[in-house]
């Protein structure tokens, strides 16, 4: 399960090194403002409380030449995003210097958020990312994901 506080100390996520999660938001690149980080933590906490689905957000400075798909999948699996048995989790990974992003969606959420939908959400936040507004971009992404999950479960966030 994902803890409650974010860690900002690590700069890169080299292949094989998987730090433990420190909350829903793990800003290893140190680019989020405290307010943005708190807004994301609050949203993800409420999303899990209301829907049971977990969303983890990871920002790294660089992937150190690891494919973004591999890094996101590895983090998703090793951190155990989404409750065991339900696999209703999503992980959003941003690599700042590499300009790469990836959403890893658990099997329990795939009927709600397809790979195409997840890719569309990440493409939609690119203009916000280009402005350097990582917090705003990520909040827009998780709000879209959360809205789709809430609608499918018939609840309101």
Secondary structure, 3 states (H helix, E strand, C coil): CCCCCCCCCCCECCCCCCCCCCCCEEECCCCCCHHHHHHHHHHHHHHHHHHCCEEEEEEECECCCCCHHHHHHHHHHHHCCCCCCCCCEEEEEEECCCCEEEEEECCCCCCCCCHHHHHHHHHHCHHHHHCCCHHHHHHHHHHHHHHHHHHHHCCCC
